[in-house]
Amino acid sequence: MTGDVFDPEQLSRCISCGFCLPACPTYAMTGDEASSPRGRITLMRALQDGTLPPDDDTLAEQSSFCLGCRACEPVCPAGVEYGSLLEQWRVHQWRGWRRPLVARALMLFVEQRWLLRLSGLVRRAARGRPATARRAMPGPAGPAPSAPRTAPAAVPAAAQDPADTPGAQLMLGCVERGLYPAVSRAAHALAPELAVPTTQGCCGALHAHNGDLAGGERLAERLGADLPGTIVTTSGGCAAHLASVLGRDRVRELSTWLADRPAGAELRVGGRRARVTLQDSCHLRNGLGVFAEPRTLLRQVADYVELPSAAACCGAAGTYSLLRPKDSRRILDAKLDEIEAAGVDLVVAVNPGCLRQLRTGLRRRRSAVRAVHLAELLARIESP
């Protein structure tokens, strides 16, 4: 009997009702019960009580095949915290050298703060002290403090006391610093009241999602100490992880920070108002309940088109696109079909992994549709 892999209380919540089945991308892909949240929880219970041996092939496959998108959580009537259970499962399945080599290499890289700082300097990510000129335009206040890993709740849009603004800081994501430095520069242009310490490290989301939950919590707590006050991030996945460790009151995703600010000029393409759509960040939507704010911002500046599968995973899923590229591409291809059929000019992302996934896929198809981060789109409109 294994007995100590999962939190027993969390594991016992599942009532096997099946509400999660239509929400699960891998179940939709295969029709296999074992590839659904309900089926995977059955496997978790079998591991916990010793019915299946720890080295069972199905356990290894299903813990890896799951995207970790948490789409099952908002539809679960029993409040199962599936994302937390998956993290606990991977701690067990991916111990030591069982962890995929790509994940180990990436985790090692993001732990090197000097490398992150160097990549930001070389790639010219945002940097600088908070500006005082725009203190009259603070972001809205965050939700009331709550315990980590609570059920999703929408972020209210109330005015924040300007005196609190200097305590807010922009987080520089590990992936963004190296691959998409223009995102942090755009975010800082939109919210110059945010401080941008360049010595900050990784938030730990990569660790938590790849079998090192303790390491993920340690890095999040360290980042919280490095960035006192409110942490504003341009990454939905980082926001959800940080909120689970530091609490919802400490963490803000950029669209919620900008939600009450006046709209910029409209975005025009070929003499007409641009048509744009949004790909949700799975962890931002399913983990934190944030999805209205980016849509509100986009509707102010362009004609917004909702994708039928906007809330469904694009297949990026952190390291998933690197660890399981064929499955990731299969999920993405259906998404790209939708995007091109929608007749949009731009597809907007609020997470760097999603941005990379969409840009790669659209480029591969030689599509006329462009993928852009929300911060870049808004900053481009506001630029003189």
Secondary structure, DSSP 4 states (H G I P E B T S, - for coil): ---SSS-HHHHHT-----TTGGG-HHHHHH--GGGSHHHHHHHHHHHHHTSS-TT-HHHHHHHHH-----TTTTT-TT---HHHHHHHHHHHHT-GGGS-HHHHHHHHHHT-HHHHHHHHHHHT---BPPPSTTTTSPPPBPPPP--SSPPP-PPP-BPPPGGGGGG-EE---HHHHHH-HHHHHHHHHH-TTSBB-TT----SHHHHHTT-HHHHHHHHHHHHHHS-S-EEES-HHHHHHHHHHH-GGGEEEHHHHHTTSPP-PPPEETTEE-EEEEEPPHIIIIIH---HHHHHHHHHHSEE---TTTTS--S-TTTHHHHSHHHHHHHHHHHHHHHHHTT-SEEEESSHHHHHHHHHHHHHHT-S-EEEEHHHHHHHHH--
